[in-house]
Amino acid sequence: MTQGSVFIAENNGVVVGFANGGRERSGKYKSFDGELYSIYLLDEYQGMGFGKQLFMAVVEELKRLQFNSFLVLVLKDNQARSFYESMGARHVDSIEVDIAGKKLTELVYGWEHINGHI
């Protein structure tokens, strides 16, 4: 996974989503050694369990690689926030990011113990 493993969700042979993760990239969050880099599902497949399966695939891979904790960054206005909260994440930080010249707030959610509350 540290080399970019990607997990794919399929429905009847059609790719409907993906997720990946690895070592925490910023170096800013010393309490977290892993990171969920991305998780994406086509809108029409959200709420059907695919997101949870992708999430858990990344978590299991992080465990296998002996990470003890992990985080995810999500835009404040992204509805996925509730998904991470339902998976036991806690709010760690808020940061300002510049995307295409627009200032946005990104929230950092974390799981301090990869074996707990997931």
N, C-alpha and C positions, 0 to 999 in steps of 0.2 A: 504494500500500500504506500510506502514512502516513495515509491517510484511512480505513483499515479494510478493505482487500481481503481476501476470504476465498476460499480454495481448497477445492473440494468434490471428494470421491471418490464415484463412482457405480459401481454394479454392476447391470447390466441395468435402468438407469433409476431405481434406488433409491439415495438418498443413504445412504452407509455411513460417512462421516467428513468431517472438515473440518480446516483449519489456517489460521493467519494469523500475521503478524508485522509488524515495522516498526522504528522507532527505539527504542533502549533507553530504558525508561521511568523507571527509578529515579534515574538520574544518578549513582549510587554507583559504577558500574563504568566508569571512564574509558577502560579499554583496549578496551571493546566499544561499538560504535556502533549495532548492530542487536540485535533480540531476536525469537526465536520465541515468540509470545505463547501460542499454544495449538495442540495437535494432538490430535484425538480420533478414534477408530475404534470402531465397534460391536465387541463382543468376538468375535463369530463371524467377523469379517473381519480380525482381527489375524493376523499371520504370513503374509499372502498377498501382500505387496508394496505394498499400498495406503498404508501408513504411510510407507514410503520415498518413494513417488511424491509424497505430500503434502509431506513434509519437503523434497524436492528442489525442488518448485514454489516454496516459500517461499524457499529458498536462492537460486534463480535470480532471484526478484523482488528480494531484498535486494541481489544483485550489480547488477542493472539500476539500482537506486536508488543505486548507488555506496557501499554500506556495505562496510567492510573486514573486519569481525569481527561475531560475534553470540553471544548467550547464550540460555539457556533456564532457567527455574526449575521444579523438579519436587519433589514431596513425597518425602521419604526412603523411604517405604514403597511408592512407586509402582514397579511392575515395569518401567515405561517407561525407567527409568534405564539398563538394559542396552542398550536400543535406542540411546540417545544415545551411550553409550560405544562401541557398535559403529560409530557414525557418526563417531567420532574426537573426541568431546568430552572435555575434561579438567575435573576438578573444580576450581572456582574459589573457592567459598565455601559456608558453611552458615549459615543464618539461622533464627531462631525466628519463627514466625508464629502468630497467634491466629485460628483458624477456628471459629466458633460456640462460643466460650468454651473451646476446647481448644487447648493449645499443641502445635504440630507443628514438625518440622524440615523446612525446605525446602532443597534443594541447588541450587546455581548451577553449571551446566555451561557451558563456553564453547569457542568455536572462534576462536582469535586471528587466523587468516588464512582468510578465507572461501573462498579458492581452494585451500587445502591440506587434505589428509587427509579429504575428504568424498567 
